[in-house]
Amino acid sequence: MTHVRVLVVDDALAIRQVLVDLLTADPRVECVGAAATVHGALDLARRTRPDVALMDVRMPGGGPVAVGAMRIASPGTRVVALSGGADGAIVRGMLDAGASGYLVKGTIASDLIDAVVRCAAGDTVLATEVAAAATAEPASVRPMLAILDGTVTDASQAQIPATDDGFLRGDGVFEVMRLYGGRPFALDDHLTRLGRSAANLRLPIDLDAVRADVEALLERNDVQEAAMRVVVTRGGRRLAIVEELKPLPETLALATIEYAPTRVLDQVKSLSYAANMLARRLAQEQDADDALLVTPHGRVLEGPTTSFVCSLDGETLVTPPLSEHILDSITRRHLFDVIEVTEQVIARDDLPRVREAFMASTLREVHPVRTIDGVELAAAPGALTQEAAGRIRAHIEQELGVSA
Ligand SMILES: Cc1ncc(COP(=O)(O)O)c(C=O)c1O
């Protein structure tokens, strides 16, 4: 029987000991270690890659930030919060940050192990005491904040006039950043690209005002793991919205969709994304998860919202060059810094030879591909993909100073 590998995190020695003893006595689980601090827990998690981290909520440095840090340190580890009580705001904060379970201390031993095993299998498990607090105002429907021209508001209340050409013609620019523990990764890169998009689109933009909006929104936002969309319209509106991270499949089935990049929009991340979204829908109509855009002349480009990276020989990674009129992806740039990837024209005819592949983006980081046009790849994720995923995570973690 495969057992669930559990890491115990609690600053109280007595509780640590009780938990370790409980886990050791049950054949369904294995205790891979016990940590007294968040820092120690992150370190152990990186080394032991547990299935579940059973984490005290109220220890120093604990709570939602520790959940976010754990998810960065060991992406496959599911966090189960353990607390003395059931405060609604804390429960929601932990679930928002990505905890898969919330148990209270005093839960009888067999129930606790059952809950850990269920969380490892993908369930979200809440102790009865906390379920009411969590469902009274579920995390998923909590109002997300936005900032419109410098004024913070509920995202659902932010309004742009229907006469704005940003709405009528998709004439505007945007960026999507990812927040880790409430902080944006690569903010400067995104603002630089926003400025470049606006310049290429001949769109007036006040980048200092955009940065001030983002900072004001971050100050008020308390959703730890989220996306932040920044939009500037032809009508002169500045908008930033905190958005939920959407659940994604573990691996992707891709279908190639013919697509010709609009030359005049080269290096413009414009609001005109209908073609990209249609490509995704067309791929989904073929039972794939997403599209792989390929030119009418048979050259592989990217996904509708992702860059494409693959290995044709099982040893090296290649990605289409920017000269194919694909987006200058920020994740793609960071990948060049942390692993060896070569720009290379990839033909549609090369696709049956792909050994492993992944899609890269701000929101997905590295997302493994399992099939292309119904052909199964040798591995998903392959070794190179796993290496890329680990390196990019470590890079994000380092840049954000999470483990500092
Ligand atoms: C067409 C396209 N390619 C690639 C990407 C990935 O870019 P980034 O890494 O900057 O998120 C995106 C992101 O939205 C995109 O829209």
PDBQT file of the ligand as one rigid body, heavy atoms in Angstrom, charges set to zero:
ROOT
HETATM    1  C1  LIG A 501       0.057  34.978 -26.613  1.00  0.00    +0.000 C 
HETATM    2  C2  LIG A 501       0.797  34.792 -25.334  1.00  0.00    +0.000 A 
HETATM    3  N1  LIG A 501       1.965  34.118 -25.335  1.00  0.00    +0.000 NA
HETATM    4  C3  LIG A 501       2.661  33.917 -24.200  1.00  0.00    +0.000 A 
HETATM    5  C4  LIG A 501       2.197  34.392 -22.978  1.00  0.00    +0.000 A 
HETATM    6  C5  LIG A 501       3.012  34.181 -21.726  1.00  0.00    +0.000 C 
HETATM    7  O1  LIG A 501       3.553  35.414 -21.354  1.00  0.00    +0.000 OA
HETATM    8  P1  LIG A 501       4.020  35.738 -19.870  1.00  0.00    +0.000 P 
HETATM    9  O2  LIG A 501       5.091  34.761 -19.547  1.00  0.00    +0.000 OA
HETATM   10  O3  LIG A 501       4.550  37.125 -19.957  1.00  0.00    +0.000 OA
HETATM   11  O4  LIG A 501       2.831  35.576 -19.004  1.00  0.00    +0.000 OA
HETATM   12  C6  LIG A 501       1.011  35.109 -22.933  1.00  0.00    +0.000 A 
HETATM   13  C7  LIG A 501       0.531  35.644 -21.660  1.00  0.00    +0.000 C 
HETATM   14  O5  LIG A 501      -0.549  36.145 -21.535  1.00  0.00    +0.000 OA
HETATM   15  C8  LIG A 501       0.283  35.311 -24.139  1.00  0.00    +0.000 A 
HETATM   16  O6  LIG A 501      -0.862  35.989 -24.128  1.00  0.00    +0.000 OA
ENDROOT
TORSDOF 0
